[in-house]
């Protein structure tokens, strides 16, 4: 999933720079933002489980 989202972000950035899409930069970086949010959620969940199990 990580590689797919990063590749998708790269494609969107290149398309934006070459003028193929007229999206806002927020939409261009949405896959990267989703990947960051997913990882923060996973780390937070792991910390919460670790604290609960102690």
C-alpha distance (Angstrom), angle and dihedral (degrees) to the residues before:
residue distance angle dihedral
X1 . . .
X2 3.79 . .
X3 3.78 94.6 .
X4 3.80 92.3 45.7
X5 3.81 93.9 52.9
X6 3.79 93.3 44.8
X7 3.80 91.2 48.3
X8 3.79 90.7 48.2
X9 3.81 90.2 51.2
X10 3.79 90.7 50.2
X11 3.80 91.4 50.5
X12 3.81 91.4 49.2
X13 3.82 92.6 48.4
X14 3.79 92.2 49.9
X15 3.80 91.4 46.4
X16 3.81 90.0 50.5
X17 3.81 93.0 47.8
X18 3.81 92.3 49.1
X19 3.80 91.5 47.6
X20 3.80 96.7 -115.0
X21 3.81 92.8 127.0
X22 3.79 130.4 32.5
X23 3.78 97.6 -154.5
X24 3.78 124.3 136.3
X25 3.78 117.0 -99.3
X26 3.80 89.2 -112.1
X27 3.80 90.5 63.0
X28 3.80 90.8 45.0
X29 3.81 91.8 56.0
X30 3.83 95.8 40.7
X31 3.85 94.3 105.1
X32 3.81 90.4 52.5
X33 3.81 91.8 46.6
X34 3.82 90.0 49.8
X35 3.81 90.2 51.1
X36 3.82 91.5 50.7
X37 3.81 92.3 47.9
X38 3.82 90.8 48.7
X39 3.81 92.0 52.0
X40 3.80 93.2 46.6
X41 3.82 88.6 51.1
X42 3.81 92.2 49.6
X43 3.81 93.2 48.3
X44 3.80 91.7 46.3
X45 3.78 91.4 49.2
X46 3.80 91.6 49.1
X47 3.81 90.8 50.5
X48 3.81 91.9 47.7
X49 3.80 92.1 49.7
X50 3.80 91.6 46.6
X51 3.83 91.6 51.0
X52 3.81 91.7 46.8
X53 3.81 95.0 48.8
X54 3.82 93.6 53.6
